[in-house]
Amino acid sequence: MMRKKKAASTLAALMLFTGIVTGCASKGTDEVSSENLGTTDKNNVTISLSAAADWLKPVDKEIIEDFTKETGIKVDVQIIPTDQYASVLKAKLASGEGPDLSIIWAQANAAQFQPQDNFVDLSGEEWVGRMTDAAKKNSTYNEQVIGWGPEGENAGWGLMYNKKIFEQYNLQVPKTYAEFTALCDKLLQNGITPVYEPLKDSWHSGVWFALMGPAGENASSGLFQNLNDNKATFEGVTTFDIFLNQYKEAYNKGYFGKDALSNTYDKHMVAMESGKYAMTMVPANEDVQSKAKGETYDFSKYGMMSAPFVDNQALAVYDGSLIRVVNKNSKNIDAAKEYLNYISRVDVLKKFYDFTGLNPSFTDLPQKQGEIEKSLRANSNGSVNTIMETGIKFWDNTVVGNYVIELLLDSKTSTDVLKAIDNDRLKLFSAAE
């Protein structure tokens, strides 16, 4: 109870949701519970769905509109700034005012939202039996399927590079950190900034760190499980300490450019197209996502490699992507389930995947990979492990990224960063007990 009171007071200070209403109107006092959907006019039902910016594609809006036309159930899409999403959603859930449906991180990292208290067990839903093994694993927490995910396994993030620039200066894809620094030095000597790094969006540096999970696991077998059982700490993991110091060295040497701290992620493709930068860290399905947004970039001129810090060549994969969960305390559980049933229909899935090009999370459609992901897999050593963003409890890219920024600005040492992450996670473990 004390946690809920504290969260409720915190909520008052957080940014309010901005509503993008597809259908019309917000919930009124005469809105009916979905428990009576069978006998009540569904036109009076509105379910809310929270998401961060860019998490929903234009096709999602079309599908929502089609859903409303067919069922009469309206969907109020509530957009939260990405860097505030976790904090705002956790506060709303704790206060009992959470949305009917939310989009959250998957697998172990769903723990931060206390699924046992907040989300419906969807294991018995018909569509669960049609999910791929990877997607089902992605949507499972404590042996219960708690969410619906739109994407099957993908190879996470990688360093996308301009093949023309590499060919021009006779550069090879680096396999070690030493080779990476030699490559970056040569690029700088020729007036090209090696990496477009958007440090103003601090979550991005958190992603770099999250990609080092497989390297940490390979160096210390069982690390993920021990971290999730609160039997291990980030401090003392040599792999993570080396990464942080190498990342800082790359920043200090100018590999990220003089404008790194003011660069934003939404400009990464513009920066790459300018030819002033040779590399940038993006999702492995960057080409697929770009097409889904209606962009017309020519990705045939780009390849992708693993981030070679700590000599890493393993892939940090996602078994799926962000998942949609149903609020256990919602008055509209049946309506929310009806929405998930609708978007799981084969005809709706086909429309979704035809538009987005994502690797399907359902066996009804063939599995596929984009060209950039194929390049990343070809340039890796073939080994895979789960990225820390989903494989580690209480991981927050924004929080971790902010600590990494402090490292770059000499406000923290690498040890300080690891200690800060441990202290945050200890509090969350204690709160979850």
C-alpha positions as a Markdown table, in Angstrom:
| # | Residue | x | y | z |
|---|---|---|---|---|
| 1 | Met | 0.0 | 0.0 | 0.0 |
| 2 | Met | 2.8 | 2.4 | 0.8 |
| 3 | Arg | 4.4 | 1.8 | -2.6 |
| 4 | Lys | 1.1 | 2.6 | -4.2 |
| 5 | Lys | 0.7 | 5.9 | -2.3 |
| 6 | Lys | 4.2 | 6.9 | -3.2 |
| 7 | Ala | 3.7 | 6.0 | -6.8 |
| 8 | Ala | 0.5 | 8.0 | -6.9 |
| 9 | Ser | 2.2 | 11.1 | -5.6 |
| 10 | Thr | 5.0 | 10.6 | -8.1 |
| 11 | Leu | 2.5 | 10.4 | -10.9 |
| 12 | Ala | 1.3 | 13.9 | -10.2 |
| 13 | Ala | 4.7 | 15.2 | -11.1 |
| 14 | Leu | 5.1 | 13.2 | -14.2 |
| 15 | Met | 4.1 | 14.3 | -17.7 |
| 16 | Leu | 0.5 | 13.5 | -18.5 |
| 17 | Phe | -0.4 | 11.3 | -21.3 |
| 18 | Thr | -1.2 | 12.9 | -24.6 |
| 19 | Gly | -4.1 | 11.2 | -26.2 |
| 20 | Ile | -4.3 | 10.2 | -29.9 |
| 21 | Val | -7.9 | 9.1 | -30.0 |
| 22 | Thr | -8.8 | 6.8 | -32.8 |
| 23 | Gly | -12.5 | 6.6 | -32.8 |
| 24 | Cys | -13.5 | 9.5 | -30.5 |
| 25 | Ala | -14.2 | 10.6 | -27.0 |
| 26 | Ser | -12.6 | 9.6 | -23.7 |
| 27 | Lys | -14.2 | 7.3 | -21.1 |
| 28 | Gly | -17.3 | 8.8 | -19.6 |
| 29 | Thr | -19.0 | 8.1 | -16.3 |
| 30 | Asp | -21.7 | 6.1 | -18.1 |
| 31 | Glu | -19.2 | 3.8 | -19.9 |
| 32 | Val | -20.1 | 0.2 | -19.4 |
| 33 | Ser | -18.0 | -2.7 | -18.2 |
| 34 | Ser | -16.9 | -5.2 | -20.8 |
| 35 | Glu | -18.3 | -7.8 | -18.5 |
| 36 | Asn | -21.6 | -7.0 | -20.1 |
| 37 | Leu | -20.4 | -6.8 | -23.7 |
| 38 | Gly | -22.7 | -9.6 | -24.7 |
| 39 | Thr | -25.9 | -7.7 | -23.8 |
| 40 | Thr | -24.7 | -4.1 | -24.0 |
| 41 | Asp | -24.1 | -1.7 | -26.8 |
| 42 | Lys | -20.3 | -1.9 | -27.5 |
| 43 | Asn | -20.4 | 1.6 | -28.9 |
| 44 | Asn | -20.2 | 2.7 | -25.3 |
| 45 | Val | -17.0 | 0.9 | -24.6 |
| 46 | Thr | -13.5 | 2.6 | -25.0 |
| 47 | Ile | -10.3 | 0.7 | -24.2 |
| 48 | Ser | -7.1 | 2.6 | -23.6 |
| 49 | Leu | -3.7 | 1.5 | -25.0 |
| 50 | Ser | -0.5 | 3.1 | -23.9 |
| 51 | Ala | 2.6 | 3.3 | -26.1 |
| 52 | Ala | 5.7 | 5.4 | -26.5 |
| 53 | Ala | 6.4 | 7.5 | -29.6 |
| 54 | Asp | 7.0 | 5.5 | -32.8 |
| 55 | Trp | 6.0 | 2.2 | -31.2 |
| 56 | Leu | 2.8 | 2.0 | -33.2 |
| 57 | Lys | 3.0 | 2.1 | -37.0 |
| 58 | Pro | 0.5 | 3.8 | -39.4 |
| 59 | Val | -0.9 | 0.3 | -40.1 |
| 60 | Asp | -1.7 | -0.1 | -36.4 |
| 61 | Lys | -3.9 | 2.9 | -36.6 |
| 62 | Glu | -5.7 | 1.5 | -39.6 |
| 63 | Ile | -6.2 | -1.8 | -37.9 |
| 64 | Ile | -7.6 | -0.1 | -34.8 |
| 65 | Glu | -10.0 | 1.9 | -37.0 |
| 66 | Asp | -11.1 | -1.4 | -38.7 |
| 67 | Phe | -11.5 | -3.0 | -35.2 |
| 68 | Thr | -13.8 | -0.2 | -34.1 |
| 69 | Lys | -15.9 | -0.4 | -37.2 |
| 70 | Glu | -16.4 | -4.1 | -36.8 |
| 71 | Thr | -16.9 | -4.3 | -33.1 |
| 72 | Gly | -18.0 | -0.9 | -32.0 |
| 73 | Ile | -15.2 | -0.8 | -29.4 |
| 74 | Lys | -13.1 | 2.3 | -29.5 |
| 75 | Val | -9.4 | 2.4 | -28.7 |
| 76 | Asp | -7.9 | 5.5 | -27.0 |
| 77 | Val | -4.1 | 5.4 | -27.9 |
| 78 | Gln | -2.2 | 7.3 | -25.2 |
| 79 | Ile | 1.4 | 8.3 | -26.2 |
| 80 | Ile | 4.1 | 8.8 | -23.6 |
| 81 | Pro | 7.6 | 10.3 | -24.3 |
| 82 | Thr | 10.0 | 7.3 | -24.7 |
| 83 | Asp | 12.4 | 8.4 | -21.9 |
| 84 | Gln | 9.5 | 8.8 | -19.5 |
| 85 | Tyr | 7.5 | 5.7 | -20.5 |
| 86 | Ala | 8.5 | 3.2 | -17.9 |
| 87 | Ser | 8.2 | 5.7 | -15.0 |
| 88 | Val | 4.8 | 7.0 | -16.0 |
| 89 | Leu | 3.3 | 3.6 | -16.7 |
| 90 | Lys | 4.6 | 2.1 | -13.4 |
| 91 | Ala | 3.2 | 5.0 | -11.5 |
| 92 | Lys | -0.2 | 4.7 | -13.2 |
| 93 | Leu | -0.4 | 1.0 | -12.6 |
| 94 | Ala | 0.6 | 1.4 | -8.9 |
| 95 | Ser | -2.1 | 4.0 | -8.4 |
| 96 | Gly | -4.8 | 1.8 | -9.9 |
| 97 | Glu | -5.3 | 4.1 | -12.9 |
| 98 | Gly | -3.3 | 2.1 | -15.5 |
| 99 | Pro | -4.6 | 1.8 | -19.1 |
| 100 | Asp | -6.5 | -1.3 | -20.2 |
| 101 | Leu | -3.7 | -2.3 | -22.5 |
| 102 | Ser | 0.0 | -1.4 | -22.3 |
| 103 | Ile | 3.0 | -2.0 | -24.4 |
| 104 | Ile | 5.9 | -3.1 | -22.2 |
| 105 | Trp | 9.4 | -4.8 | -22.4 |
| 106 | Ala | 9.3 | -8.5 | -22.6 |
| 107 | Gln | 10.7 | -11.6 | -20.8 |
| 108 | Ala | 12.6 | -11.0 | -17.5 |
| 109 | Asn | 12.6 | -7.2 | -17.8 |
| 110 | Ala | 8.8 | -7.3 | -17.6 |
| 111 | Ala | 9.5 | -7.7 | -13.9 |
| 112 | Gln | 9.7 | -3.9 | -13.4 |
| 113 | Phe | 6.0 | -3.6 | -14.0 |
| 114 | Gln | 5.1 | -6.4 | -11.5 |
| 115 | Pro | 3.2 | -8.6 | -13.9 |
| 116 | Gln | 1.9 | -10.9 | -11.1 |
| 117 | Asp | -0.1 | -7.9 | -9.7 |
| 118 | Asn | -0.9 | -6.0 | -12.9 |
| 119 | Phe | -1.3 | -8.2 | -16.0 |
| 120 | Val | -3.8 | -10.9 | -17.1 |
| 121 | Asp | -2.5 | -14.4 | -17.7 |
| 122 | Leu | -3.3 | -14.9 | -21.5 |
| 123 | Ser | -1.9 | -18.5 | -21.7 |
| 124 | Gly | -5.3 | -19.9 | -22.5 |
| 125 | Glu | -6.0 | -17.6 | -25.5 |
| 126 | Glu | -6.5 | -19.3 | -28.9 |
| 127 | Trp | -3.8 | -17.2 | -30.6 |
| 128 | Val | -1.1 | -18.3 | -28.1 |
| 129 | Gly | -1.0 | -21.7 | -29.8 |
| 130 | Arg | -0.2 | -20.2 | -33.1 |
| 131 | Met | 2.8 | -18.2 | -31.9 |
| 132 | Thr | 6.4 | -19.2 | -32.9 |
| 133 | Asp | 8.5 | -20.7 | -30.1 |
| 134 | Ala | 10.6 | -17.6 | -29.9 |
| 135 | Ala | 7.6 | -15.2 | -29.7 |
| 136 | Lys | 6.0 | -17.4 | -27.1 |
| 137 | Lys | 9.2 | -17.3 | -25.0 |
| 138 | Asn | 9.4 | -13.5 | -25.5 |
| 139 | Ser | 5.8 | -13.1 | -24.1 |
| 140 | Thr | 6.3 | -15.4 | -21.1 |
| 141 | Tyr | 6.9 | -14.3 | -17.6 |
| 142 | Asn | 7.0 | -16.8 | -14.7 |
| 143 | Glu | 5.7 | -19.5 | -17.0 |
| 144 | Gln | 2.6 | -17.5 | -18.0 |
| 145 | Val | 2.1 | -15.9 | -21.4 |
| 146 | Ile | 1.3 | -12.3 | -20.4 |
| 147 | Gly | 1.5 | -10.5 | -23.7 |
| 148 | Trp | 1.0 | -10.3 | -27.4 |
| 149 | Gly | 4.1 | -9.5 | -29.5 |
| 150 | Pro | 4.1 | -8.5 | -33.2 |
| 151 | Glu | 7.5 | -9.8 | -34.1 |
| 152 | Gly | 9.4 | -13.0 | -34.1 |
| 153 | Glu | 13.2 | -13.3 | -33.3 |
| 154 | Asn | 15.4 | -10.6 | -34.6 |
| 155 | Ala | 19.1 | -10.0 | -34.3 |
| 156 | Gly | 18.9 | -7.0 | -32.0 |
| 157 | Trp | 21.0 | -4.0 | -32.8 |
| 158 | Gly | 24.2 | -3.5 | -34.7 |
| 159 | Leu | 26.6 | -1.0 | -36.2 |
| 160 | Met | 25.2 | -0.1 | -39.7 |
| 161 | Tyr | 28.1 | 1.0 | -41.9 |
| 162 | Asn | 28.4 | 2.7 | -45.3 |
| 163 | Lys | 29.8 | 0.1 | -47.6 |
| 164 | Lys | 30.9 | 2.8 | -50.1 |
| 165 | Ile | 33.0 | 4.6 | -47.5 |
| 166 | Phe | 34.6 | 1.3 | -46.4 |
| 167 | Glu | 35.5 | 0.4 | -50.0 |
| 168 | Gln | 36.9 | 3.9 | -50.6 |
| 169 | Tyr | 39.4 | 3.6 | -47.8 |
| 170 | Asn | 39.9 | -0.1 | -48.1 |
| 171 | Leu | 38.4 | -0.8 | -44.7 |
| 172 | Gln | 37.4 | -4.3 | -43.5 |
| 173 | Val | 34.7 | -5.1 | -40.9 |
| 174 | Pro | 36.6 | -5.2 | -37.6 |
| 175 | Lys | 36.5 | -8.3 | -35.5 |
| 176 | Thr | 38.3 | -6.8 | -32.4 |
| 177 | Tyr | 38.3 | -3.6 | -30.5 |
| 178 | Ala | 41.9 | -2.9 | -31.7 |
| 179 | Glu | 40.8 | -3.3 | -35.3 |
| 180 | Phe | 37.8 | -1.0 | -34.6 |
| 181 | Thr | 40.1 | 1.8 | -33.2 |
| 182 | Ala | 42.5 | 1.4 | -36.2 |
| 183 | Leu | 39.5 | 1.8 | -38.6 |
| 184 | Cys | 38.1 | 4.8 | -36.7 |
| 185 | Asp | 41.6 | 6.5 | -36.7 |
| 186 | Lys | 41.8 | 6.1 | -40.4 |
| 187 | Leu | 38.4 | 7.6 | -41.0 |
| 188 | Leu | 39.2 | 10.6 | -38.8 |
| 189 | Gln | 42.4 | 11.1 | -40.7 |
| 190 | Asn | 40.3 | 11.4 | -43.9 |
| 191 | Gly | 37.8 | 13.8 | -42.4 |
| 192 | Ile | 35.0 | 11.4 | -41.7 |
| 193 | Thr | 33.4 | 11.0 | -38.3 |
| 194 | Pro | 33.4 | 7.3 | -37.6 |
| 195 | Val | 30.1 | 7.0 | -35.7 |
| 196 | Tyr | 27.0 | 9.0 | -35.5 |
| 197 | Glu | 26.1 | 8.7 | -31.8 |
| 198 | Pro | 22.9 | 10.4 | -30.6 |
| 199 | Leu | 23.9 | 10.9 | -26.9 |
| 200 | Lys | 21.1 | 13.5 | -26.3 |
| 201 | Asp | 18.9 | 10.5 | -26.4 |
| 202 | Ser | 20.7 | 8.8 | -23.5 |
| 203 | Trp | 18.8 | 5.5 | -23.9 |
| 204 | His | 20.9 | 4.9 | -26.9 |
| 205 | Ser | 24.1 | 4.5 | -24.9 |
| 206 | Gly | 22.1 | 2.1 | -22.7 |
| 207 | Val | 21.5 | 0.0 | -25.8 |
| 208 | Trp | 25.2 | -0.2 | -26.4 |
| 209 | Phe | 25.7 | -1.6 | -22.9 |
| 210 | Ala | 22.7 | -3.9 | -23.3 |
| 211 | Leu | 24.4 | -5.5 | -26.3 |
| 212 | Met | 27.3 | -6.6 | -24.1 |
| 213 | Gly | 25.2 | -9.1 | -22.3 |
| 214 | Pro | 26.2 | -12.1 | -24.4 |
| 215 | Ala | 29.9 | -11.2 | -23.9 |
| 216 | Gly | 29.3 | -11.1 | -20.2 |
| 217 | Glu | 27.5 | -14.4 | -20.2 |
| 218 | Asn | 30.2 | -16.0 | -22.3 |
| 219 | Ala | 32.9 | -14.9 | -19.8 |
| 220 | Ser | 30.9 | -15.9 | -16.8 |
| 221 | Ser | 28.4 | -18.7 | -17.4 |
| 222 | Gly | 25.1 | -18.3 | -15.5 |
| 223 | Leu | 25.6 | -14.5 | -15.2 |
| 224 | Phe | 22.1 | -13.7 | -16.5 |
| 225 | Gln | 20.4 | -16.2 | -14.1 |
| 226 | Asn | 22.4 | -15.0 | -11.1 |
| 227 | Leu | 21.6 | -11.4 | -11.9 |
| 228 | Asn | 17.9 | -12.2 | -12.1 |
| 229 | Asp | 18.0 | -14.2 | -8.9 |
| 230 | Asn | 19.7 | -11.3 | -7.2 |
| 231 | Lys | 22.8 | -13.4 | -6.5 |
| 232 | Ala | 25.2 | -11.4 | -8.7 |
| 233 | Thr | 26.1 | -7.8 | -9.3 |
| 234 | Phe | 27.2 | -5.7 | -12.3 |
| 235 | Glu | 30.1 | -4.4 | -10.3 |
| 236 | Gly | 33.0 | -6.9 | -10.6 |
| 237 | Val | 32.0 | -8.2 | -14.0 |
| 238 | Thr | 35.2 | -7.5 | -15.9 |
| 239 | Thr | 33.5 | -7.6 | -19.3 |
| 240 | Phe | 31.2 | -4.7 | -18.4 |
| 241 | Asp | 34.0 | -2.7 | -16.9 |
| 242 | Ile | 36.1 | -3.1 | -20.0 |
| 243 | Phe | 33.2 | -2.1 | -22.2 |
| 244 | Leu | 32.6 | 1.1 | -20.3 |
| 245 | Asn | 36.2 | 2.1 | -20.5 |
| 246 | Gln | 36.5 | 1.3 | -24.2 |
| 247 | Tyr | 33.2 | 3.2 | -24.9 |
| 248 | Lys | 34.6 | 6.2 | -23.0 |
| 249 | Glu | 37.9 | 6.0 | -24.9 |
| 250 | Ala | 36.0 | 6.0 | -28.2 |
| 251 | Tyr | 34.2 | 9.1 | -27.1 |
| 252 | Asn | 37.4 | 10.8 | -25.9 |
| 253 | Lys | 39.1 | 10.0 | -29.2 |
| 254 | Gly | 36.4 | 11.8 | -31.1 |
| 255 | Tyr | 35.0 | 8.6 | -32.8 |
| 256 | Phe | 31.4 | 9.9 | -32.0 |
| 257 | Gly | 32.1 | 13.4 | -33.3 |
| 258 | Lys | 32.1 | 16.8 | -31.6 |
| 259 | Asp | 28.3 | 17.1 | -31.7 |
| 260 | Ala | 27.6 | 13.7 | -30.1 |
| 261 | Leu | 26.0 | 15.1 | -26.9 |
| 262 | Ser | 23.5 | 17.2 | -29.0 |
| 263 | Asn | 22.8 | 14.5 | -31.6 |
| 264 | Thr | 19.4 | 13.0 | -31.6 |
| 265 | Tyr | 18.4 | 9.5 | -32.8 |
| 266 | Asp | 15.7 | 10.7 | -35.1 |
| 267 | Lys | 18.4 | 12.3 | -37.3 |
| 268 | His | 20.5 | 9.2 | -37.7 |
| 269 | Met | 19.5 | 8.3 | -41.3 |
| 270 | Val | 19.9 | 12.0 | -42.4 |
| 271 | Ala | 23.4 | 11.9 | -40.9 |
| 272 | Met | 24.3 | 8.6 | -42.6 |
| 273 | Glu | 22.9 | 9.8 | -46.0 |
| 274 | Ser | 25.1 | 12.9 | -45.7 |
| 275 | Gly | 28.3 | 10.8 | -46.1 |
| 276 | Lys | 29.8 | 12.7 | -43.1 |
| 277 | Tyr | 29.5 | 9.6 | -40.9 |
| 278 | Ala | 30.6 | 6.0 | -41.6 |
| 279 | Met | 28.6 | 4.1 | -39.0 |
| 280 | Thr | 25.7 | 4.3 | -36.6 |
| 281 | Met | 24.0 | 1.9 | -34.1 |
| 282 | Val | 20.5 | 0.9 | -35.2 |
| 283 | Pro | 18.1 | -2.1 | -35.0 |
| 284 | Ala | 19.0 | -5.0 | -37.3 |
| 285 | Asn | 15.6 | -4.5 | -39.0 |
| 286 | Glu | 16.3 | -0.8 | -39.7 |
| 287 | Asp | 15.6 | -1.2 | -43.4 |
| 288 | Val | 12.3 | -3.0 | -42.7 |
| 289 | Gln | 11.2 | -0.3 | -40.2 |
| 290 | Ser | 12.2 | 2.5 | -42.5 |
| 291 | Lys | 10.0 | 1.1 | -45.3 |
| 292 | Ala | 7.1 | 0.7 | -42.9 |
| 293 | Lys | 7.4 | 4.5 | -42.2 |
| 294 | Gly | 7.1 | 5.2 | -45.9 |
| 295 | Glu | 10.8 | 6.3 | -46.2 |
| 296 | Thr | 12.7 | 5.7 | -49.4 |
| 297 | Tyr | 16.3 | 5.3 | -48.3 |
| 298 | Asp | 18.4 | 2.9 | -50.4 |
| 299 | Phe | 19.7 | 0.3 | -47.9 |
| 300 | Ser | 21.6 | -1.6 | -50.4 |
| 301 | Lys | 24.6 | 0.7 | -49.7 |
| 302 | Tyr | 24.7 | -0.3 | -46.1 |
| 303 | Gly | 25.9 | -3.3 | -44.2 |
| 304 | Met | 25.9 | -4.2 | -40.5 |
| 305 | Met | 28.4 | -5.6 | -37.9 |
| 306 | Ser | 28.4 | -6.5 | -34.2 |
| 307 | Ala | 29.6 | -3.8 | -31.9 |
| 308 | Pro | 33.2 | -4.9 | -31.4 |
| 309 | Phe | 33.8 | -3.6 | -27.9 |
| 310 | Val | 35.4 | -6.2 | -25.7 |
| 311 | Asp | 36.2 | -8.0 | -29.0 |
| 312 | Asn | 32.5 | -9.1 | -29.0 |
| 313 | Gln | 31.3 | -10.9 | -32.1 |
| 314 | Ala | 28.2 | -12.5 | -30.6 |
| 315 | Leu | 24.6 | -11.3 | -31.3 |
| 316 | Ala | 22.4 | -10.0 | -28.6 |
| 317 | Val | 19.0 | -11.0 | -30.0 |
| 318 | Tyr | 15.4 | -10.3 | -29.2 |
| 319 | Asp | 13.1 | -13.4 | -29.1 |
| 320 | Gly | 10.5 | -10.9 | -30.2 |
| 321 | Ser | 9.7 | -7.3 | -29.5 |
| 322 | Leu | 7.7 | -5.2 | -27.1 |
| 323 | Ile | 4.5 | -6.9 | -26.0 |
| 324 | Arg | 0.9 | -5.8 | -25.4 |
| 325 | Val | -0.5 | -6.7 | -22.0 |
| 326 | Val | -3.9 | -6.5 | -20.4 |
| 327 | Asn | -4.4 | -4.7 | -17.1 |
| 328 | Lys | -5.6 | -7.2 | -14.5 |
| 329 | Asn | -7.4 | -4.3 | -12.7 |
| 330 | Ser | -9.2 | -3.1 | -15.9 |
| 331 | Lys | -13.0 | -2.9 | -16.1 |
| 332 | Asn | -12.7 | -3.8 | -19.8 |
| 333 | Ile | -10.7 | -7.0 | -19.7 |
| 334 | Asp | -13.0 | -8.8 | -22.2 |
| 335 | Ala | -12.9 | -5.9 | -24.6 |
| 336 | Ala | -9.1 | -5.8 | -24.4 |
| 337 | Lys | -9.0 | -9.5 | -25.1 |
| 338 | Glu | -11.3 | -9.0 | -28.0 |
| 339 | Tyr | -8.8 | -6.5 | -29.4 |
| 340 | Leu | -5.9 | -9.0 | -29.1 |
| 341 | Asn | -8.1 | -11.7 | -30.7 |
| 342 | Tyr | -8.8 | -9.4 | -33.6 |
| 343 | Ile | -5.2 | -8.4 | -34.3 |
| 344 | Ser | -4.3 | -12.2 | -34.2 |
| 345 | Arg | -6.7 | -13.1 | -37.0 |
| 346 | Val | -4.8 | -14.3 | -40.1 |
| 347 | Asp | -6.3 | -11.6 | -42.4 |
| 348 | Val | -5.3 | -8.8 | -40.0 |
| 349 | Leu | -1.9 | -10.3 | -39.5 |
| 350 | Lys | -1.3 | -10.4 | -43.2 |
| 351 | Lys | -2.2 | -6.8 | -43.5 |
| 352 | Phe | 0.1 | -5.9 | -40.6 |
| 353 | Tyr | 3.1 | -7.9 | -41.9 |
| 354 | Asp | 2.6 | -6.8 | -45.6 |
| 355 | Phe | 2.9 | -3.2 | -44.4 |
| 356 | Thr | 5.7 | -3.6 | -41.8 |
| 357 | Gly | 7.8 | -6.3 | -43.2 |
| 358 | Leu | 8.6 | -7.6 | -39.7 |
| 359 | Asn | 9.5 | -11.2 | -39.0 |
| 360 | Pro | 6.1 | -12.7 | -38.1 |
| 361 | Ser | 5.5 | -13.9 | -34.5 |
| 362 | Phe | 2.8 | -16.3 | -35.8 |
| 363 | Thr | 3.3 | -19.6 | -37.6 |
| 364 | Asp | 0.4 | -18.7 | -40.0 |
| 365 | Leu | 3.0 | -16.7 | -42.0 |
| 366 | Pro | 6.5 | -17.5 | -43.2 |
| 367 | Gln | 9.5 | -16.4 | -41.2 |
| 368 | Lys | 11.8 | -13.8 | -42.9 |
| 369 | Gln | 14.8 | -11.5 | -42.4 |
| 370 | Gly | 15.6 | -8.1 | -43.9 |
| 371 | Glu | 18.8 | -7.6 | -45.8 |
| 372 | Ile | 20.5 | -5.5 | -43.0 |
| 373 | Glu | 19.9 | -8.3 | -40.5 |
| 374 | Lys | 21.3 | -10.9 | -42.9 |
| 375 | Ser | 24.4 | -8.7 | -43.1 |
| 376 | Leu | 24.7 | -8.5 | -39.4 |
| 377 | Arg | 24.3 | -12.3 | -38.9 |
| 378 | Ala | 27.0 | -12.9 | -41.7 |
| 379 | Asn | 29.4 | -10.5 | -39.9 |
| 380 | Ser | 29.0 | -12.2 | -36.5 |
| 381 | Asn | 30.5 | -15.4 | -35.2 |
| 382 | Gly | 27.0 | -17.1 | -35.3 |
| 383 | Ser | 26.5 | -17.3 | -31.5 |
| 384 | Val | 23.4 | -15.7 | -30.0 |
| 385 | Asn | 22.1 | -14.8 | -26.6 |
| 386 | Thr | 19.3 | -12.6 | -25.3 |
| 387 | Ile | 20.0 | -8.9 | -25.1 |
| 388 | Met | 20.1 | -7.5 | -21.5 |
| 389 | Glu | 17.2 | -5.2 | -22.3 |
| 390 | Thr | 14.8 | -8.2 | -22.1 |
| 391 | Gly | 17.0 | -10.9 | -20.5 |
| 392 | Ile | 17.8 | -9.0 | -17.3 |
| 393 | Lys | 15.3 | -7.9 | -14.7 |
| 394 | Phe | 14.9 | -4.2 | -14.0 |
| 395 | Trp | 17.1 | -3.1 | -16.9 |
| 396 | Asp | 16.2 | 0.4 | -18.1 |
| 397 | Asn | 18.1 | 1.7 | -21.1 |
| 398 | Thr | 17.4 | 5.3 | -20.2 |
| 399 | Val | 18.6 | 5.0 | -16.6 |
| 400 | Val | 21.7 | 3.0 | -17.6 |
| 401 | Gly | 22.3 | 5.4 | -20.5 |
| 402 | Asn | 22.3 | 8.4 | -18.1 |
| 403 | Tyr | 24.9 | 6.8 | -16.0 |
| 404 | Val | 27.0 | 6.1 | -19.1 |
| 405 | Ile | 26.7 | 9.8 | -20.1 |
| 406 | Glu | 28.0 | 10.7 | -16.6 |
| 407 | Leu | 31.0 | 8.5 | -17.3 |
| 408 | Leu | 31.7 | 10.3 | -20.5 |
| 409 | Leu | 31.5 | 13.6 | -18.7 |
| 410 | Asp | 33.9 | 12.4 | -16.0 |
| 411 | Ser | 31.2 | 12.6 | -13.3 |
| 412 | Lys | 31.5 | 8.8 | -12.7 |
| 413 | Thr | 34.1 | 6.1 | -13.1 |
| 414 | Ser | 33.2 | 2.8 | -14.7 |
| 415 | Thr | 33.0 | 1.3 | -11.2 |
| 416 | Asp | 30.6 | 4.1 | -10.1 |
| 417 | Val | 28.4 | 3.3 | -13.1 |
| 418 | Leu | 28.2 | -0.4 | -12.2 |
| 419 | Lys | 27.6 | 0.4 | -8.6 |
| 420 | Ala | 24.7 | 2.8 | -9.5 |
| 421 | Ile | 23.1 | 0.1 | -11.6 |
| 422 | Asp | 23.4 | -2.4 | -8.8 |
| 423 | Asn | 21.9 | 0.0 | -6.2 |
| 424 | Asp | 18.9 | 0.8 | -8.5 |
| 425 | Arg | 18.2 | -2.9 | -9.0 |
| 426 | Leu | 18.6 | -3.7 | -5.3 |
| 427 | Lys | 15.8 | -1.2 | -4.5 |
| 428 | Leu | 13.6 | -2.7 | -7.2 |
| 429 | Phe | 14.2 | -6.3 | -5.9 |
| 430 | Ser | 13.3 | -5.1 | -2.4 |
| 431 | Ala | 10.2 | -3.4 | -3.6 |
| 432 | Ala | 9.1 | -6.5 | -5.5 |
| 433 | Glu | 9.3 | -8.7 | -2.4 |
